Amino acid sequence: MHHYVNRLPHKVRLDNDIRSMSIFPNDKVMKGLTQSGYDAFAKEDFRLAISIYGHILDLKVKQYGDLHCKVADAKMRLAYIQEADGNNNHAIALKAAALSIYKRISSRKNRIKINDVLTSIGNSYVQFGDLPQALDCYRESLEITEEIYGDQPLKVSHALDNIGSILALMGKYQRATGFFERALDMREDALGKYSVLVADTKVALGEVLFACDKEEIAALAFRDAVAIYNWNQYRDHPKMMRAVKNLKLAESSTCHKGFKEYIVKSDDGYS
């Protein structure tokens, strides 16, 4: 069983990242360039987009100097385009340069940006298969997330989930269990026990428990997930299929009588 870092499909994630960075400044020329660059990106003409965003970066450097946050923002946007074009080394270098600039200025706004960049760099390392580097980024991101979003457990749960996912990919299943358990508690508190995200976390937790030879506990997690997906009418969804497949594996390992129903109808409102 494998659990991968939860993330949007690559193109959609990049699109959201770029849109989230306030890419339309007041300057009319810069606004026109930015719109042209984004249009090229949307059409997947990445080379043209790279050229335009590279020009925007040069203009930002001339206007603000090398170490201004607006320059860091421009580096991040160019990094996302480079990543979309498959130039991962260039993308990581640009993200690292942006991170260095953000870290020079102490403010809550910059701490949020630092956190976002760390997660983005971690995602890039996952794409590379460099899991130890990804883990380092996600750990630092978790520290900052707890610092700035301590009163928003759902945000913290995403950071915990990232670390659990990487540890699972590295085969460190026992350590991953603790992170998934913490994420699950936070998500149940924030979203209620019938949330699809809660079910997703139960599947991830079940997989690492199964890998730790805790088949009966894993089966309970899969059983709960199947029930939640069923309650949310995810009957033909790939998430449901994954949970059912995992439940069958756990059942075949435990031969436990209580796990003979794959789509559970219970008295607690799931069905």
Buried (B, 14 or more C-beta within 10 A) or exposed (E): BEBEBEBEEEEEBBBEBBEEBEBEBEEEEBEEBBEBBBEBBEEEBBEBBBBBBBBBBEBBBEEBEEEBBBBBBBBBBBBBBBBBBEBBEBBBBBBBBBBEBBBEBEEEEBBBBBBBBBBBBBBBBBBEEBBEBBBBBBBBBBEBBBEBBEEEBBBBBBBBBBBBBBBBBBEBBEBBBBBBBBBBBBBBEBBEBBBBBBBBBBBBBBBBBBBBEBBBBBBBBBBBBBBBBBBBEBEEEEBBEBBBEBBBBBBEBBEEEEBEEBBBEEEEEBE
